[in-house]
Amino acid sequence: MDGLCVPEYLRSFTDLHGRTPGRHEQVSILQEQVRMEDAALEAARRRPCALVFCDTAPLLTAVYSDQVFRDGSLYPQAHALHARYALTLMLEPDIPWVADGLQRDGMAQRAAVHARIERVLDEWHWPHVRIGGAPAERLLLAERHVQMLGTARPPAN
């Protein structure tokens, strides 16, 4: 599949600073993720390229900020931004957790964040597709759902 990929800015942040971000840095993390997505969308229009894949979404920053810092202030912005995604793939936490030294907080935190993301998507009525299984299965499922986007016909007016 041809497309552009937007990496998770949080990963770059932790690699650059050697630590996870603090509460006061959550807004800038969200804003940089959006800036990177906007740049990829613009590049896709110039190419032209039909697909832009985002490793994460502002929703994850909002959920993390709420889960870790009890700060729900990023939800309105994340909600507004989520409308621009054609498809949300929600990866199940059914593969072994691996510590990476900085960014990931453990199996319990992973489960709690996953549950909160799913709850928020359901509350906001954002459609999402659950992707689970072994890595190869995940890739096949994701590819099928992305391909279905290309065959979907807009409703007749």
N, C-alpha and C positions, 0 to 999 in steps of 0.2 A: 504494500500500500504506500502510495506516495503521499507524503505529508511532512509538515514541520513539527518538531517536538520542542516543547517548553519544559525545561527541567524544573525541579523543585528548588525554589530560591533558598528555602530554609537549609538545605544541604550545603549550598555555597556559603551561606552565612556561618554555619557551624565550622566548616572547614577553614574559612578565613580567620575567624576569631578564636577558634579552639575551645568553644563553649556554646551552650544553648542560649538563646536570647532571653532577656529579662522581660518583665511585664511592659515596661516603657518602650520596648522595641517591637512589639507585636504589630502596631499600626504600620511601621515602615516595612516590616516583612510582608504584610499583605499588599501594601502599595507597590513594592518592588515586583512581587509576583504578577500583579496586574500590569505593570509597565512592560514586563517581559512578554506577557500574553498579547498585549496591544502591539508590540513590535513584531511578534510572529504573525499576527493577523494581517498587519500591513505588508509584511514580506510575502505572505501567501497571496494577497491580492495582486501584488506586482508580478508574481511568478507566471501565470496564475496557478494556484494550488488549492485544491478543494478542502484539504484537511489540516487542522492544527490540533495536535495532541498535547494535552497539558498533564504533566505528571501529578499535579495536585491542583487544588482550587482554593480561592480565598476562604471558602467554607472551612477547610481544615485549619487554617490559622485562627478563625473565629472559635472553632470548637476547642482547639488546643488552649487558646487564651482563657476560655471559660473553664475548661477542665483543670488546668494547672494554676491559674491565677484568680479564678472566680470572677473573671471580667467578661461579661457578655456584650460589651459595647460594640464589638465588631460584627455582630450578627446582621444588623440592617444593611450594611454595606455588602457583606458576603451574599445576602439574599438577593439584592439588586444585581450583583455581578453574575450570580449563578444562572440567571435567565439567558445569558448568551451562549451557554453550552447546549449543543444539540443532543448530547448523550453523556450520561454519567455512569461510568463503570465503577462499581464499588467492590474492591477486592476483599475477599473474605480472609480473616486471620487464621486460615487453616493450614498454613505451611509453618515449619518450625521457625521460632523467633531466634534471631541471631543478634547478639550485642554488637554494637558498632563503636562503642567507646564514648560517644557524645550525644547523639541525637535521639536515640531510641531509649525509652525509659523502662522497658520490661514488659513481660507478657500481661501482667495485670493492667498496666496503663494502656497497652495496645487494645485490650478487650474493652476497656472503659471508653476510650476514644472512638473505637469502631461503633459501639452501641450508641454513643451520642450522635455520631455522624448519621447513622441510620435513622435515629429518632428525629433529628432535625429535617432530613430529607423527606421523611413521612409527614411531619407536621407542616412543612412548606408545600407538600404535594408535588415535589419534584420527582419525575420519573427517574428511576435508576435501575441498573441491571447488576445483579450480584454475580460476581465472577469468583469461582473457587476451583479447587483441585490442584493437581500437580502443575508445575510451570507450563508444560506443553499444552495441557488442557485449557489453562487460563488464556493462553495466547490464541488458541483456536476459537474459544468462546468470544473473546474480545473482537477478533477479526470478523466473525460472523455478524456480530451486532453492528459493527462499523459498516460492513458491507450492506446491511439492511438499510442503513441511512441513505445510501445511494440509490436504493430501489424504491424507497418510500415515495409515494406520490402525494403532493399537497391536496387537501380536500377541495372538492369543487365548490365554488360559491354559488 
